[in-house]
Amino acid sequence: MDLTLIEKICISGTDTYFYDGIDFDMIRDHKEEDGFLIFFVDSYVSEIKGWERENRLNSILEGTDFEDFESERYQNNHIAIYQTSGNLTPVYEAIKKKLLEPPNHVFPFKIKGLE
């Protein structure tokens, strides 16, 4: 499970980190005040299987308890994971472009005073 920093940018005063790959320990330990983490993976299922395989080996070699992957332990509103299916560059560029666009407040109806 390799992890490579693609880019770090500041969006609306918040550091945003884009990574190729994923580190579940980093996700588990991430604090909101440290900014946003955005991970791009080829296959989310493969990443989880790799994490479980690595932990199973570590439990055998180090004599520790093996834990199954529990997604609830990794819930954090300052983290996003995108599956790229091998198309990292276009997915990364589309996500970055969307994040850098100013908010577009389109209302499907007219609000008096906002015309």
C-alpha positions in Angstrom: 0.0 0.0 0.0 2.0 2.9 -1.3 1.1 6.4 -0.6 2.3 9.4 -2.7 1.5 13.0 -2.1 0.2 14.4 -5.4 -0.3 18.0 -4.3 -1.0 20.2 -1.3 -3.1 23.3 -1.9 -5.0 25.7 0.3 -8.7 26.1 -0.4 -10.6 28.7 1.5 -7.9 28.8 4.2 -7.8 25.0 4.7 -4.9 22.8 3.7 -6.1 20.1 1.3 -3.8 17.1 0.5 -4.3 14.9 -2.5 -2.8 11.4 -2.3 -2.3 8.6 -4.8 -2.9 5.5 -2.6 -4.3 5.3 0.9 -3.1 4.9 4.5 -5.9 3.7 6.8 -3.8 4.5 9.9 -3.5 8.1 8.6 -7.3 8.2 8.2 -8.0 6.8 11.6 -5.6 9.3 13.3 -6.6 12.4 11.2 -7.8 15.5 13.1 -10.2 18.0 11.5 -7.9 20.9 12.2 -5.2 19.2 10.0 -7.2 20.0 6.9 -8.7 17.7 4.2 -7.3 14.5 3.0 -8.3 13.2 -0.5 -7.2 9.8 -1.5 -7.3 8.3 -5.0 -7.2 4.5 -5.3 -7.6 2.1 -8.2 -9.9 -0.2 -6.3 -11.2 0.4 -2.8 -12.0 -3.3 -2.3 -8.4 -4.3 -3.2 -7.1 -1.7 -0.8 -9.2 -3.1 2.0 -8.1 -6.7 1.2 -4.5 -5.5 1.2 -4.9 -3.9 4.5 -6.5 -7.0 6.0 -3.7 -9.2 4.5 -1.0 -7.0 6.0 -2.7 -7.0 9.4 -3.1 -10.8 9.3 0.6 -11.2 8.6 1.5 -8.7 11.3 -0.7 -10.6 13.8 1.1 -13.8 13.0 4.7 -12.4 13.0 4.2 -10.1 15.9 1.7 -12.1 17.9 -0.9 -9.4 18.0 -4.7 -9.8 17.6 -6.1 -9.6 14.1 -8.9 -7.1 13.5 -11.2 -7.2 10.5 -11.7 -3.9 8.7 -14.5 -1.9 10.2 -15.4 1.2 8.1 -17.1 2.9 11.1 -13.6 3.4 12.7 -12.6 5.4 9.7 -15.5 7.9 9.5 -14.3 11.5 9.1 -15.9 14.4 7.3 -12.5 15.8 6.4 -11.5 12.8 4.3 -12.6 11.7 0.8 -11.7 8.5 -1.1 -12.2 8.3 -4.8 -11.9 5.1 -6.8 -10.2 5.8 -10.1 -10.2 2.4 -11.8 -6.7 3.2 -13.2 -7.7 6.7 -14.4 -6.0 8.8 -11.7 -5.2 11.9 -13.7 -8.6 12.7 -15.1 -10.3 11.9 -11.8 -7.8 14.0 -9.8 -8.1 17.0 -12.2 -11.9 16.9 -12.2 -12.1 16.8 -8.3 -9.5 19.6 -7.9 -11.2 21.8 -10.5 -14.5 21.3 -8.7 -13.0 22.2 -5.3 -11.4 25.3 -6.7 -14.6 26.6 -8.3 -16.4 29.3 -6.3 -19.7 28.0 -4.8 -22.5 28.2 -7.3 -25.8 29.0 -5.7 -28.4 28.1 -8.3 -31.9 28.1 -7.1 -34.6 26.2 -9.1 -37.1 28.9 -8.1 -37.0 32.7 -7.8 -36.4 34.1 -4.3 -37.7 37.6 -3.8 -34.7 40.0 -3.3 -32.1 37.6 -4.9 -32.9 38.4 -8.6 
